[in-house]
Amino acid sequence: MDKFVIKTPRSRQAAEADAEESRQIKTRRLKTDNNSSNEAQDDSTSDEPNDSPTQPSSKKLSGINLDCDYIQLFSKKEADDLYKRCERELEYNTGRLAQVQIFGKWHNIPRQQVAHGDEGLTYTFSNNCIPAKPWTPLLMEIRDKISHFTGHKFNFVLINRYKDGNDHMGEHQDDEKDLVPTAPIASLSLGQPRDFVFRHAGSRGKKARQYVPPVTVELQHGSLLMMNYPTNVHWYHSLPKRKKAHFPRINMTFREMVV
């Protein structure tokens, strides 16, 4: 398993060295399938042989309280099929369920969203409570595949669809009380590859307590990012706008909710 280590600078010179290391990390973003972004959108079935590996490739991201595993879980053909089925079958929230409340005002979220899970579960964020729709055969198939591979069980999935690079997710932590705090979050990406940025909580804003370089991972079609404890306690994450991202991306974050 490959390993990326992020070090905390001990001086100005060390900070500059870490900044250069961060730029190098961004340059060698985790890429496993450079040709997946456009072909995932094609409604025709590829005639190429199934390139599914016997054991999915995996890479480790580690640093100051950062512990993530990046896995190319699905082959291109498998990911293409899942993407097309999602586009046919998923129905996203509308109205108030498609909004968040910020400083007392309701705003449309810059993406489509829906949740599925065990009966009675809800997910509350930005003053909005999202109820879980029942599991579908497609989502149970994906959930069980991830559970089998990771050894973790999940009772809820939040699904976001980004129509292109203008749709985005702001910097945040998944620290809602509905979540089991020590459980990992499994993030599956289908469609357009997008940058996913980690920023250490102590390095945010003008009054940052320390300098820790941000980490950028390009999430590929069919990839799984496991955000393990205590990553979400100490790091924020975001999916920024990208003008060169022209196609849709579907992201599923499988979680363990408090019951």
Secondary structure, 3 states (H helix, E strand, C coil): CEEEECCCCCCHHHHHHHHHHHHHHHHCCCCCCCCHHHHCCCCCCCCCCCCCCCCCCEEEEEECCEEEEEEECCCHHHHHHHHHHHHHHCCCCCHHHHEEEECCEEEECCCEEEEEECCCCEEEECCEEEECECCCHHHHHHHHHHHHHHCCCCCEEEEEEECCCCCCEEEECCCCCCECCCCCEEEEEEECCEEEEEEEHHHCCCCCCCCCCCEEEEECCCEEEEECCCHHHHEEEEECCCCCCCCCEEEEEEECECC
